[in-house]
């Protein structure tokens, strides 16, 4: 239990002989003659014991072919420091986080370790804490690397919690990103977020102080802006959003934390996509992070964002692990 395993099960038989399928993941339960295997992606697979043909323990973390070496514990801490809540409270080794509902990351439990009480009691306290703040209760869990939380995912599912969002945490060497041939001359870097940057990041009204606190949090924070050019048309001939005065064509955020540089909030005007602006923003931020002594890069991207995932594939980012936001209904 709790080990990464490979199991083979019988799925049927016919004229061509018996049919089998293999499942690799963490064995998270074996109850009622059913095995529950949680894959790297967080998907749970149920294997009836009667269909089980063979099984074996396999290495917990396959050797990485490229990218910096990193443990889950190290990366989880770096990610948490880059996007800090307005309010937090410990529950044993868990951390309850809130920021008036601005992003799930800043409004979810970070369960790194033992909550100090039985799981059911811990989840009762979680529901109460978020309920007192008028927020839905979320628990952020991770799968796919040594030391991640497949068993906790299974226990949450068993109790009726449901995963709403899955994202990949990707890593890469920083120097190749900074060495890319990108047009960085138009990228302006600043230490603080301003109204111009926010016009691209959040277009619906003026963000509250809790948003600014989260965005400005982190050990060493940098913001990148590429100004728009008024009147430049979209591909369909209609005026683009970048034609509005003061709305940037592209933005980005980077947090430098020791050897790590984390990239967030990389957004481009839809009318200006596929023009290299996202690459220029990330290259400019990478060069600044290299000057501060960083050597490794990380970022988070939702698993269904195919366009961004393709871009980061081309930049050399590989998946280290995945995280999931489980919500209680």
C-alpha positions as CSV (number, residue, x, y, z in Angstrom):
1,X,0.0,0.0,0.0
2,X,1.3,3.4,-1.0
3,X,3.9,2.0,-3.4
4,X,4.1,2.6,-7.1
5,X,3.0,-0.6,-8.8
6,X,2.4,-2.1,-12.2
7,X,-0.6,-4.5,-12.4
8,X,-2.0,-6.5,-15.2
9,X,-5.7,-7.5,-15.4
10,X,-7.7,-9.7,-17.7
11,X,-10.2,-7.6,-19.7
12,X,-11.8,-10.3,-21.8
13,X,-11.3,-13.3,-24.1
14,X,-12.3,-14.4,-27.5
15,X,-11.2,-16.1,-30.7
16,X,-7.9,-14.2,-30.6
17,X,-7.2,-15.3,-27.1
18,X,-7.3,-13.5,-23.7
19,X,-7.0,-9.7,-23.6
20,X,-5.0,-7.9,-20.9
21,X,-4.4,-4.3,-19.9
22,X,-1.6,-2.8,-17.6
23,X,-2.0,0.0,-15.1
24,X,0.8,1.8,-13.5
25,X,0.3,4.1,-10.5
26,X,0.2,4.2,-6.7
27,X,-1.8,1.5,-4.9
28,X,-4.0,3.7,-2.8
29,X,-6.5,1.0,-1.4
30,X,-7.4,-2.7,-1.6
31,X,-10.8,-3.0,-0.1
32,X,-13.8,-5.2,-0.9
33,X,-11.9,-7.3,-3.5
34,X,-11.1,-4.1,-5.5
35,X,-7.7,-2.5,-6.0
36,X,-7.6,1.3,-6.4
37,X,-4.6,2.5,-8.5
38,X,-4.0,6.3,-8.8
39,X,-2.1,7.2,-11.9
40,X,0.4,10.1,-12.3
41,X,-2.4,12.2,-13.8
42,X,-4.5,11.8,-10.7
43,X,-7.0,9.4,-12.5
44,X,-8.2,6.6,-10.3
45,X,-8.5,3.1,-11.8
46,X,-10.4,0.3,-10.1
47,X,-9.1,-3.2,-10.7
48,X,-11.3,-6.2,-9.5
49,X,-9.2,-8.6,-7.6
50,X,-10.8,-11.5,-9.6
51,X,-9.3,-10.0,-12.8
52,X,-5.8,-9.5,-11.4
53,X,-3.2,-11.5,-13.3
54,X,0.1,-10.1,-12.0
55,X,1.6,-7.2,-10.2
56,X,4.9,-5.8,-9.0
57,X,6.4,-2.8,-7.3
58,X,8.2,-0.4,-9.7
59,X,10.5,2.5,-9.0
60,X,8.7,5.4,-7.4
61,X,10.3,8.1,-9.6
62,X,11.6,7.2,-13.0
63,X,14.9,8.9,-14.0
64,X,14.4,12.2,-15.7
65,X,15.9,12.6,-19.1
66,X,16.3,16.4,-19.0
67,X,15.8,19.4,-16.8
68,X,17.0,20.1,-13.2
69,X,16.7,17.6,-10.5
70,X,14.1,18.5,-7.9
71,X,12.1,16.8,-5.2
72,X,8.4,17.3,-4.7
73,X,8.9,18.8,-1.3
74,X,11.4,21.4,-2.7
75,X,9.1,22.4,-5.6
76,X,6.0,22.5,-3.5
77,X,7.7,25.0,-1.1
78,X,8.9,27.2,-4.0
79,X,5.5,27.2,-5.6
80,X,3.8,28.2,-2.4
81,X,6.2,31.1,-1.7
82,X,5.6,32.5,-5.1
83,X,1.8,32.9,-4.7
84,X,1.2,33.7,-1.0
85,X,-2.3,34.1,0.5
86,X,-3.5,37.1,2.5
87,X,-4.3,34.9,5.4
88,X,-3.0,31.5,6.5
89,X,-3.3,29.2,9.5
90,X,-1.6,25.9,10.4
91,X,-3.5,22.7,10.9
92,X,-0.7,20.4,12.1
93,X,1.6,20.3,9.1
94,X,-1.2,21.4,6.8
95,X,-1.5,25.1,5.8
96,X,-5.0,26.7,5.4
97,X,-4.8,29.6,3.0
98,X,-7.2,32.4,2.0
99,X,-7.2,35.5,-0.1
100,X,-10.8,36.6,-0.4
101,X,-11.4,34.0,-3.2
102,X,-8.7,35.3,-5.6
103,X,-7.4,32.1,-7.3
104,X,-7.7,28.5,-6.0
105,X,-4.0,28.4,-5.2
106,X,-4.3,31.1,-2.6
107,X,-7.6,29.8,-1.3
108,X,-6.9,26.1,-0.6
109,X,-5.3,23.9,1.9
110,X,-1.7,22.9,1.3
111,X,-1.4,19.5,2.9
112,X,2.3,18.9,3.2
113,X,2.5,16.3,6.0
114,X,0.3,15.3,8.9
115,X,-2.6,17.5,10.0
116,X,-2.1,16.3,13.6
117,X,-5.7,14.9,13.9
118,X,-7.6,12.1,12.1
119,X,-8.4,12.9,8.5
120,X,-12.2,13.2,9.0
121,X,-11.6,15.7,11.9
122,X,-9.1,17.7,9.7
123,X,-11.6,17.9,6.9
124,X,-14.3,19.1,9.3
125,X,-12.0,21.9,10.5
126,X,-11.2,22.8,6.9
127,X,-14.9,23.1,5.9
128,X,-15.5,25.2,9.0
129,X,-12.5,27.5,8.4
130,X,-13.4,28.3,4.8
131,X,-17.1,28.5,5.7
132,X,-16.4,31.2,8.2
133,X,-14.8,33.2,5.4
134,X,-17.6,32.6,2.9
135,X,-15.3,30.5,0.7
136,X,-15.7,27.0,-0.8
137,X,-13.3,24.4,0.9
138,X,-10.5,23.3,-1.4
139,X,-7.6,20.9,-0.8
140,X,-4.6,21.1,-3.2
141,X,-3.1,17.7,-3.7
142,X,-0.3,16.4,-6.0
143,X,0.4,13.2,-8.0
144,X,3.1,11.8,-10.2
145,X,6.3,12.2,-8.3
146,X,8.0,10.5,-5.3
147,X,6.4,11.8,-2.1
148,X,3.2,13.1,-3.7
149,X,-0.3,12.6,-2.3
150,X,-2.0,9.8,-4.3
151,X,-3.4,8.2,-1.1
152,X,-4.9,11.5,0.1
153,X,-6.5,12.0,-3.4
154,X,-8.1,8.6,-3.0
155,X,-9.3,9.3,0.6
156,X,-10.8,12.6,-0.6
157,X,-12.7,10.9,-3.4
158,X,-13.9,8.3,-1.0
159,X,-15.4,11.1,1.1
160,X,-17.2,12.8,-1.8
161,X,-14.7,15.5,-2.6
162,X,-14.3,16.1,-6.4
163,X,-11.3,17.4,-8.4
164,X,-12.2,20.5,-10.3
165,X,-8.9,21.5,-11.9
166,X,-5.7,19.6,-12.7
167,X,-2.5,21.5,-13.6
168,X,1.0,20.4,-14.5
169,X,4.0,21.7,-12.7
170,X,6.8,21.8,-15.3
171,X,10.5,22.4,-15.0
172,X,13.4,23.3,-17.3
173,X,17.0,24.6,-17.3
174,X,16.9,28.4,-17.1
175,X,19.9,29.2,-19.3
176,X,18.5,27.9,-22.6
177,X,15.4,30.0,-22.0
178,X,17.5,33.1,-21.5
179,X,19.6,32.3,-24.6
180,X,16.6,32.2,-26.9
181,X,16.6,34.5,-29.9
182,X,13.7,36.7,-28.9
183,X,12.8,40.4,-29.4
184,X,13.2,41.6,-25.8
185,X,13.8,45.2,-26.6
186,X,10.1,46.1,-26.1
187,X,9.8,44.2,-22.8
188,X,9.8,46.5,-19.8
189,X,10.6,45.0,-16.4
190,X,9.4,46.5,-13.1
191,X,9.5,45.5,-9.5
192,X,5.8,46.2,-8.8
193,X,2.5,45.7,-10.5
194,X,0.8,48.8,-11.8
195,X,-2.5,49.8,-13.4
196,X,-1.1,49.3,-16.9
197,X,-0.1,45.7,-16.3
198,X,-3.4,45.0,-14.6
199,X,-5.4,46.2,-17.6
200,X,-4.2,43.1,-19.5
201,X,-4.2,40.7,-16.5
202,X,-7.7,41.6,-15.1
203,X,-10.1,43.6,-17.3
204,X,-13.2,43.4,-15.1
205,X,-13.1,46.4,-12.8
206,X,-10.4,47.6,-10.4
207,X,-8.8,44.7,-8.4
208,X,-9.0,44.8,-4.7
209,X,-6.0,45.1,-2.3
210,X,-6.1,41.3,-1.8
211,X,-5.2,40.8,-5.5
212,X,-2.3,43.2,-5.3
213,X,-1.0,41.5,-2.1
214,X,-0.9,38.1,-3.8
215,X,0.6,39.4,-7.0
216,X,3.4,41.3,-5.2
217,X,4.2,38.4,-2.8
218,X,7.3,36.3,-3.2
219,X,11.1,36.5,-2.5
220,X,12.0,38.5,-5.6
221,X,9.2,39.5,-7.9
222,X,9.4,40.9,-11.4
223,X,6.7,42.0,-13.8
224,X,7.1,42.2,-17.6
225,X,5.1,44.4,-19.9
226,X,5.0,44.8,-23.7
227,X,3.0,47.9,-24.6
228,X,0.3,47.8,-27.2
229,X,0.2,49.8,-30.4
230,X,-3.0,51.9,-30.7
231,X,-5.0,51.2,-33.9
232,X,-3.2,48.0,-34.9
233,X,-5.9,45.8,-36.4
234,X,-6.8,42.2,-35.7
235,X,-6.4,39.5,-38.3
236,X,-10.1,40.1,-39.3
237,X,-9.6,43.8,-39.9
238,X,-11.4,44.9,-36.8
239,X,-9.6,47.1,-34.2
240,X,-7.8,45.0,-31.7
241,X,-7.8,45.2,-27.9
242,X,-4.3,46.5,-28.1
243,X,-5.8,49.6,-29.8
244,X,-7.2,50.7,-26.5
245,X,-4.8,53.2,-24.9
246,X,-2.8,51.8,-22.1
247,X,-3.6,48.1,-22.6
248,X,-0.4,46.0,-22.9
249,X,0.0,43.6,-25.8
250,X,1.6,41.1,-23.4
251,X,2.5,40.7,-19.7
252,X,4.2,38.2,-17.4
253,X,5.3,37.7,-13.9
254,X,8.5,35.9,-12.5
255,X,9.4,35.1,-8.9
256,X,13.1,34.3,-8.2
257,X,13.6,32.1,-5.2
258,X,17.2,30.8,-4.8
259,X,18.0,28.6,-7.8
260,X,14.4,28.7,-9.0
261,X,12.6,31.2,-11.3
262,X,8.9,30.7,-11.5
263,X,6.9,32.1,-14.5
264,X,3.3,33.1,-14.0
265,X,0.5,35.3,-15.6
266,X,2.0,35.2,-19.1
267,X,-0.8,36.6,-21.1
268,X,-0.9,37.9,-24.7
269,X,-3.6,40.0,-26.5
270,X,-5.6,37.4,-28.6
271,X,-5.0,39.6,-31.6
272,X,-1.2,39.4,-31.1
273,X,-0.7,35.7,-30.5
274,X,1.8,33.7,-32.5
275,X,4.0,36.7,-32.9
276,X,6.7,35.7,-30.3
277,X,5.5,38.0,-27.6
278,X,5.1,35.3,-24.9
279,X,8.6,34.0,-25.8
280,X,10.0,37.6,-25.6
281,X,8.4,38.1,-22.1
282,X,9.7,34.8,-20.7
283,X,13.2,35.4,-22.2
284,X,13.5,38.8,-20.7
285,X,12.4,37.5,-17.3
286,X,14.7,34.6,-17.6
287,X,17.7,36.8,-18.3
288,X,16.9,38.9,-15.2
289,X,16.5,35.7,-13.1
290,X,19.9,34.5,-14.3
291,X,21.4,37.8,-13.2
292,X,20.1,37.1,-9.7
293,X,21.7,33.6,-9.6
294,X,18.8,31.4,-10.6
295,X,19.5,28.3,-12.8
296,X,16.2,26.4,-12.9
297,X,12.8,27.3,-14.2
298,X,9.3,26.2,-13.3
299,X,5.8,27.0,-14.2
300,X,2.2,25.8,-13.8
301,X,-0.2,25.2,-16.7
302,X,-3.7,23.6,-16.7
303,X,-3.8,20.2,-18.3
304,X,-6.4,21.2,-20.8
305,X,-4.6,24.3,-22.1
306,X,-3.2,22.7,-25.2
307,X,-1.8,25.9,-26.7
308,X,0.3,26.9,-23.7
309,X,1.4,23.3,-23.2
310,X,2.7,23.2,-26.8
311,X,4.6,26.5,-26.3
312,X,6.2,25.2,-23.1
313,X,7.1,21.9,-24.8
314,X,9.0,23.9,-27.4
315,X,10.8,25.8,-24.6
316,X,12.0,22.5,-23.1
317,X,9.7,22.3,-20.1
318,X,8.9,18.8,-18.9
319,X,6.2,17.7,-16.4
320,X,7.5,17.1,-12.9
321,X,4.2,16.4,-11.2
322,X,0.6,17.4,-11.3
323,X,-1.6,19.1,-8.8
324,X,-5.4,19.0,-8.3
325,X,-7.9,21.1,-6.4
326,X,-10.4,18.9,-4.6
327,X,-13.6,20.6,-3.5
328,X,-16.2,19.5,-0.9
329,X,-19.8,19.8,-2.0
